[in-house]
Amino acid sequence: MAILVIGVRYNEAETLVTHVQWGRVDRANPFVWVEKPKVTEAKDLIGYIYREDVVQTVFAIDGHRD
């Protein structure tokens, strides 16, 4: 499995990421959710990142996923 980050939320000053939307996906096909996305505090995701081999990000820009 891999962690896929699909969104972030910043503090009011837009200087720090406070929350992250993420879930677990199949490594071979990152568009197949193994664990549906959830929103957690950014600090809580760090522990999960240390336990996974792969962390990927996908963000929508103008309606397209890059």
N, CA, C and O atoms as CSV, one atom per row, in Angstrom:
chain,resi,resn,atom,element,x,y,z
A,1,MET,N,N,0.840,-1.185,0.000
A,1,MET,CA,C,0.000,0.000,0.000
A,1,MET,C,C,0.882,1.244,0.000
A,1,MET,O,O,2.079,1.186,0.283
A,2,ALA,N,N,0.265,2.343,-0.319
A,2,ALA,CA,C,0.929,3.643,-0.310
A,2,ALA,C,C,-0.054,4.665,0.238
A,2,ALA,O,O,-1.267,4.459,0.209
A,3,ILE,N,N,0.478,5.753,0.731
A,3,ILE,CA,C,-0.351,6.870,1.184
A,3,ILE,C,C,-0.515,7.829,0.023
A,3,ILE,O,O,0.456,8.180,-0.647
A,4,LEU,N,N,-1.761,8.255,-0.215
A,4,LEU,CA,C,-2.038,9.238,-1.255
A,4,LEU,C,C,-2.649,10.463,-0.599
A,4,LEU,O,O,-3.719,10.383,0.003
A,5,VAL,N,N,-1.972,11.592,-0.713
A,5,VAL,CA,C,-2.453,12.868,-0.175
A,5,VAL,C,C,-3.187,13.582,-1.300
A,5,VAL,O,O,-2.638,13.785,-2.383
A,6,ILE,N,N,-4.449,13.967,-1.031
A,6,ILE,CA,C,-5.243,14.615,-2.076
A,6,ILE,C,C,-5.668,16.036,-1.721
A,6,ILE,O,O,-6.307,16.712,-2.528
A,7,GLY,N,N,-5.317,16.492,-0.519
A,7,GLY,CA,C,-5.684,17.858,-0.152
A,7,GLY,C,C,-4.991,18.305,1.112
A,7,GLY,O,O,-4.623,17.491,1.960
A,8,VAL,N,N,-4.816,19.604,1.229
A,8,VAL,CA,C,-4.237,20.188,2.439
A,8,VAL,C,C,-5.025,21.429,2.823
A,8,VAL,O,O,-5.651,22.074,1.982
A,9,ARG,N,N,-4.983,21.745,4.097
A,9,ARG,CA,C,-5.626,22.961,4.613
A,9,ARG,C,C,-4.550,23.747,5.365
A,9,ARG,O,O,-3.777,23.188,6.143
A,10,TYR,N,N,-4.524,25.050,5.111
A,10,TYR,CA,C,-3.528,25.928,5.728
A,10,TYR,C,C,-4.130,26.717,6.891
A,10,TYR,O,O,-5.349,26.831,7.020
A,11,ASN,N,N,-3.245,27.259,7.736
A,11,ASN,CA,C,-3.710,28.158,8.788
A,11,ASN,C,C,-4.131,29.483,8.162
A,11,ASN,O,O,-3.964,29.680,6.959
A,12,GLU,N,N,-4.672,30.388,8.964
A,12,GLU,CA,C,-5.190,31.651,8.431
A,12,GLU,C,C,-4.133,32.486,7.723
A,12,GLU,O,O,-4.439,33.182,6.755
A,13,ALA,N,N,-2.896,32.425,8.193
A,13,ALA,CA,C,-1.814,33.189,7.573
A,13,ALA,C,C,-1.269,32.485,6.326
A,13,ALA,O,O,-0.406,33.021,5.630
A,14,GLU,N,N,-1.778,31.288,6.054
A,14,GLU,CA,C,-1.333,30.476,4.927
A,14,GLU,C,C,0.168,30.207,4.967
A,14,GLU,O,O,0.841,30.213,3.936
A,15,THR,N,N,0.682,29.970,6.174
A,15,THR,CA,C,2.110,29.693,6.337
A,15,THR,C,C,2.383,28.258,6.769
A,15,THR,O,O,3.499,27.764,6.605
A,16,LEU,N,N,1.364,27.577,7.325
A,16,LEU,CA,C,1.540,26.210,7.800
A,16,LEU,C,C,0.380,25.330,7.353
A,16,LEU,O,O,-0.773,25.760,7.332
A,17,VAL,N,N,0.702,24.101,6.999
A,17,VAL,CA,C,-0.340,23.120,6.710
A,17,VAL,C,C,-0.863,22.618,8.052
A,17,VAL,O,O,-0.085,22.149,8.882
A,18,THR,N,N,-2.164,22.712,8.271
A,18,THR,CA,C,-2.746,22.279,9.543
A,18,THR,C,C,-3.437,20.931,9.439
A,18,THR,O,O,-3.418,20.150,10.390
A,19,HIS,N,N,-4.055,20.647,8.283
A,19,HIS,CA,C,-4.788,19.402,8.087
A,19,HIS,C,C,-4.472,18.829,6.708
A,19,HIS,O,O,-4.152,19.556,5.767
A,20,VAL,N,N,-4.572,17.511,6.618
A,20,VAL,CA,C,-4.275,16.817,5.368
A,20,VAL,C,C,-5.397,15.826,5.078
A,20,VAL,O,O,-5.855,15.125,5.981
A,21,GLN,N,N,-5.840,15.765,3.827
A,21,GLN,CA,C,-6.807,14.750,3.412
A,21,GLN,C,C,-6.015,13.656,2.709
A,21,GLN,O,O,-5.327,13.913,1.721
A,22,TRP,N,N,-6.118,12.431,3.227
A,22,TRP,CA,C,-5.312,11.346,2.696
A,22,TRP,C,C,-5.986,9.998,2.922
A,22,TRP,O,O,-6.913,9.871,3.723
A,23,GLY,N,N,-5.504,9.010,2.205
A,23,GLY,CA,C,-5.976,7.640,2.369
A,23,GLY,C,C,-4.911,6.692,1.862
A,23,GLY,O,O,-3.862,7.115,1.376
A,24,ARG,N,N,-5.190,5.411,1.978
A,24,ARG,CA,C,-4.256,4.403,1.473
A,24,ARG,C,C,-4.759,3.885,0.129
A,24,ARG,O,O,-5.954,3.664,-0.071
A,25,VAL,N,N,-3.802,3.699,-0.792
A,25,VAL,CA,C,-4.124,3.223,-2.131
A,25,VAL,C,C,-3.252,2.023,-2.486
A,25,VAL,O,O,-2.253,1.737,-1.826
A,26,ASP,N,N,-3.655,1.340,-3.533
A,26,ASP,CA,C,-2.872,0.255,-4.102
A,26,ASP,C,C,-1.629,0.878,-4.755
A,26,ASP,O,O,-1.752,1.828,-5.528
A,27,ARG,N,N,-0.454,0.360,-4.456
A,27,ARG,CA,C,0.780,0.931,-5.014
A,27,ARG,C,C,0.809,0.860,-6.537
A,27,ARG,O,O,1.294,1.781,-7.195
A,28,ALA,N,N,0.296,-0.221,-7.091
A,28,ALA,CA,C,0.320,-0.400,-8.543
A,28,ALA,C,C,-0.687,0.499,-9.249
A,28,ALA,O,O,-0.486,0.876,-10.403
A,29,ASN,N,N,-1.765,0.843,-8.559
A,29,ASN,CA,C,-2.803,1.684,-9.137
A,29,ASN,C,C,-3.273,2.676,-8.080
A,29,ASN,O,O,-4.190,2.373,-7.316
A,30,PRO,N,N,-2.659,3.858,-8.023
A,30,PRO,CA,C,-2.977,4.808,-6.959
A,30,PRO,C,C,-4.382,5.392,-7.011
A,30,PRO,O,O,-4.730,6.226,-6.176
A,31,PHE,N,N,-5.198,4.971,-7.977
A,31,PHE,CA,C,-6.576,5.438,-8.035
A,31,PHE,C,C,-7.549,4.403,-7.485
A,31,PHE,O,O,-8.764,4.556,-7.609
A,32,VAL,N,N,-7.006,3.344,-6.875
A,32,VAL,CA,C,-7.823,2.323,-6.218
A,32,VAL,C,C,-7.623,2.476,-4.713
A,32,VAL,O,O,-6.559,2.156,-4.181
A,33,TRP,N,N,-8.651,2.966,-4.038
A,33,TRP,CA,C,-8.560,3.191,-2.604
A,33,TRP,C,C,-8.614,1.867,-1.846
A,33,TRP,O,O,-9.506,1.048,-2.068
A,34,VAL,N,N,-7.654,1.670,-0.954
A,34,VAL,CA,C,-7.661,0.543,-0.026
A,34,VAL,C,C,-8.335,1.003,1.264
A,34,VAL,O,O,-9.041,0.241,1.923
A,35,GLU,N,N,-8.101,2.256,1.601
A,35,GLU,CA,C,-8.703,2.901,2.770
A,35,GLU,C,C,-9.171,4.279,2.309
A,35,GLU,O,O,-8.360,5.078,1.841
A,36,LYS,N,N,-10.440,4.562,2.433
A,36,LYS,CA,C,-10.999,5.822,1.936
A,36,LYS,C,C,-10.314,7.027,2.577
A,36,LYS,O,O,-9.844,6.948,3.712
A,37,PRO,N,N,-10.257,8.148,1.842
A,37,PRO,CA,C,-9.612,9.350,2.359
A,37,PRO,C,C,-10.299,9.879,3.614
A,37,PRO,O,O,-11.512,9.769,3.789
A,38,LYS,N,N,-9.473,10.453,4.471
A,38,LYS,CA,C,-9.965,11.090,5.694
A,38,LYS,C,C,-9.144,12.347,5.920
A,38,LYS,O,O,-8.052,12.488,5.369
A,39,VAL,N,N,-9.657,13.244,6.714
A,39,VAL,CA,C,-8.945,14.474,7.067
A,39,VAL,C,C,-8.414,14.312,8.483
A,39,VAL,O,O,-9.161,13.990,9.408
A,40,THR,N,N,-7.109,14.540,8.641
A,40,THR,CA,C,-6.486,14.496,9.968
A,40,THR,C,C,-5.587,15.716,10.114
A,40,THR,O,O,-5.276,16.395,9.135
A,41,GLU,N,N,-5.177,15.981,11.338
A,41,GLU,CA,C,-4.195,17.031,11.546
A,41,GLU,C,C,-2.898,16.599,10.871
A,41,GLU,O,O,-2.560,15.415,10.860
A,42,ALA,N,N,-2.183,17.555,10.315
A,42,ALA,CA,C,-0.953,17.247,9.587
A,42,ALA,C,C,0.027,16.473,10.460
A,42,ALA,O,O,0.687,15.555,9.972
A,43,LYS,N,N,0.136,16.818,11.725
A,43,LYS,CA,C,1.089,16.139,12.605
A,43,LYS,C,C,0.750,14.664,12.778
A,43,LYS,O,O,1.647,13.851,12.999
A,44,ASP,N,N,-0.521,14.305,12.684
A,44,ASP,CA,C,-0.919,12.908,12.838
A,44,ASP,C,C,-0.513,12.059,11.639
A,44,ASP,O,O,-0.314,10.853,11.778
A,45,LEU,N,N,-0.388,12.665,10.479
A,45,LEU,CA,C,0.000,11.929,9.284
A,45,LEU,C,C,1.470,11.523,9.322
A,45,LEU,O,O,1.844,10.525,8.706
A,46,ILE,N,N,2.294,12.259,10.018
A,46,ILE,CA,C,3.734,11.991,10.019
A,46,ILE,C,C,4.051,10.574,10.480
A,46,ILE,O,O,4.911,9.921,9.889
A,47,GLY,N,N,3.390,10.089,11.505
A,47,GLY,CA,C,3.613,8.727,11.983
A,47,GLY,C,C,3.287,7.690,10.931
A,47,GLY,O,O,3.993,6.690,10.802
A,48,TYR,N,N,2.226,7.916,10.180
A,48,TYR,CA,C,1.863,6.994,9.113
A,48,TYR,C,C,2.893,7.023,7.990
A,48,TYR,O,O,3.201,5.982,7.410
A,49,ILE,N,N,3.422,8.188,7.679
A,49,ILE,CA,C,4.410,8.318,6.608
A,49,ILE,C,C,5.648,7.495,6.924
A,49,ILE,O,O,6.204,6.857,6.031
A,50,TYR,N,N,6.090,7.495,8.172
A,50,TYR,CA,C,7.281,6.733,8.543
A,50,TYR,C,C,7.092,5.230,8.347
A,50,TYR,O,O,8.072,4.515,8.137
A,51,ARG,N,N,5.862,4.740,8.412
A,51,ARG,CA,C,5.597,3.308,8.288
A,51,ARG,C,C,5.354,2.849,6.855
A,51,ARG,O,O,5.317,1.646,6.598
A,52,GLU,N,N,5.190,3.767,5.929
A,52,GLU,CA,C,4.904,3.421,4.534
A,52,GLU,C,C,6.142,3.608,3.672
A,52,GLU,O,O,6.996,4.442,3.974
A,53,ASP,N,N,6.239,2.835,2.603
A,53,ASP,CA,C,7.352,2.958,1.666
A,53,ASP,C,C,7.129,4.082,0.664
A,53,ASP,O,O,8.082,4.719,0.215
A,54,VAL,N,N,5.861,4.325,0.314
A,54,VAL,CA,C,5.554,5.263,-0.758
A,54,VAL,C,C,4.516,6.271,-0.279
A,54,VAL,O,O,3.505,5.902,0.318
A,55,VAL,N,N,4.779,7.540,-0.549
A,55,VAL,CA,C,3.808,8.605,-0.298
A,55,VAL,C,C,3.668,9.371,-1.598
A,55,VAL,O,O,4.659,9.846,-2.153
A,56,GLN,N,N,2.429,9.495,-2.093
A,56,GLN,CA,C,2.166,10.184,-3.351
A,56,GLN,C,C,1.185,11.323,-3.094
A,56,GLN,O,O,0.450,11.324,-2.107
A,57,THR,N,N,1.191,12.289,-4.008
A,57,THR,CA,C,0.225,13.382,-3.921
A,57,THR,C,C,-0.472,13.540,-5.266
A,57,THR,O,O,0.128,13.346,-6.324
A,58,VAL,N,N,-1.741,13.894,-5.201
A,58,VAL,CA,C,-2.516,14.209,-6.403
A,58,VAL,C,C,-3.414,15.379,-6.041
A,58,VAL,O,O,-4.202,15.291,-5.099
A,59,PHE,N,N,-3.299,16.472,-6.782
A,59,PHE,CA,C,-4.122,17.634,-6.534
A,59,PHE,C,C,-4.840,18.022,-7.815
A,59,PHE,O,O,-4.272,17.912,-8.902
A,60,ALA,N,N,-6.072,18.471,-7.700
A,60,ALA,CA,C,-6.830,18.929,-8.855
A,60,ALA,C,C,-6.471,20.377,-9.145
A,60,ALA,O,O,-6.518,21.234,-8.262
A,61,ILE,N,N,-6.115,20.633,-10.389
A,61,ILE,CA,C,-5.802,21.998,-10.835
A,61,ILE,C,C,-6.699,22.273,-12.037
A,61,ILE,O,O,-6.599,21.601,-13.063
A,62,ASP,N,N,-7.565,23.255,-11.902
A,62,ASP,CA,C,-8.530,23.573,-12.968
A,62,ASP,C,C,-9.334,22.346,-13.377
A,62,ASP,O,O,-9.632,22.151,-14.555
A,63,GLY,N,N,-9.683,21.519,-12.389
A,63,GLY,CA,C,-10.504,20.356,-12.653
A,63,GLY,C,C,-9.766,19.133,-13.160
A,63,GLY,O,O,-10.382,18.093,-13.393
A,64,HIS,N,N,-8.466,19.239,-13.333
A,64,HIS,CA,C,-7.658,18.113,-13.821
A,64,HIS,C,C,-6.740,17.617,-12.715
A,64,HIS,O,O,-6.160,18.407,-11.970
A,65,ARG,N,N,-6.618,16.316,-12.619
A,65,ARG,CA,C,-5.731,15.738,-11.605
A,65,ARG,C,C,-4.331,15.595,-12.172
A,65,ARG,O,O,-4.134,14.951,-13.202
A,66,ASP,N,N,-3.357,16.197,-11.499
A,66,ASP,CA,C,-1.955,16.143,-11.933
A,66,ASP,C,C,-1.125,15.416,-10.906
A,66,ASP,O,O,0.083,15.264,-11.084
